[in-house]
Amino acid sequence: MKLNPISQTLAIVTLVAGAVQTVSAAESDWLNKIPTPVTNPLFFEEAQIRSDVRPIFIHHNLRSTIDSGLGALPLDGDAQVFAIQLRYAVNDRLAIIATKDGYIDFNPDATLAKDEGFADIGFGVKYALIHDDENEFILTGGLKFEAPSGNTGVLQGNGSGEWNPFLSAAKAWDDFSIAGHFGARVPNDSDDETSQLHYGLQAAYEVHRCFTPFVAGNAFTVLSEGTGLPLAAEGFDLVNFGSSAAKNTTQAALGLGFRSRLRDNIDLGFAYEFGITNPKDIFDDRYTIDLVIRF
């Protein structure tokens, strides 16, 4: 059957569109196999550029004591965090992100007071500097600002805001992947908050779309001292004490967990993390559960 020119044009357009969709799907498949980090959700930003809503629940157990310039202070107790992160991909390179908010229920047994209230709000942008489909590698740079909008009773709202320039990267080899982050916490008021470096790695293997186990490590190194409590360590990811005795210390935690793809656009995540460094800080262990809902 001979097609007229209009029919021929439509047929060619349809074939080209189908080919483009097939290539795009193949190009993005490796990115979809790299799981969004569950550990350190405030600073381990994924390198991928996409739109999503991410509800998060954290149960954090506090150590029995916390080291300070006054000796070991009793602490113990726990904290719960309820939060929602938002990301919007403006295009395939640029995304607007809101990574810190939510409600904190803080329940130490000693030294610090029990309270509950809102966390500070953190937001920013990230941009894919390198997106190499052939070598399955992506490198993304970003900048966030944390506004001191939270309640001081839950160790938020101090200082005059904090900047967070960062790099995130991810590399895939079929079903195995490695992701990492590196950045800095730079306060506007160096008396109320300390400057820190943050960094971490995650290794994951997709056994099945419903089960991608991972192991991750995250750390913070304190670069300056504030005029706050003479604690020998800082508050890891959620809190910046502005400690006057934590300079040059490093806090680290290891994490194990998995991601499960419930639907094409919905992932469930679980992680268990535990502190591994001295001096003793507030990190005993924590459980994190989240959902990543992409749109």
Secondary structure as UniProt FT lines:
FT   HELIX           5..32
FT   TURN            41..43
FT   STRAND          52..61
FT   STRAND          65..68
FT   TURN            69..70
FT   STRAND          71..74
FT   STRAND          77..89
FT   STRAND          94..100
FT   STRAND          103..108
FT   STRAND          115..118
FT   STRAND          121..132
FT   TURN            133..136
FT   STRAND          137..147
FT   HELIX           152..154
FT   STRAND          162..173
FT   TURN            174..175
FT   STRAND          176..187
FT   TURN            190..192
FT   STRAND          196..205
FT   TURN            209..210
FT   STRAND          211..222
FT   TURN            236..238
FT   TURN            247..248
FT   STRAND          250..263
FT   TURN            264..265
FT   STRAND          266..275
FT   STRAND          285..294
//
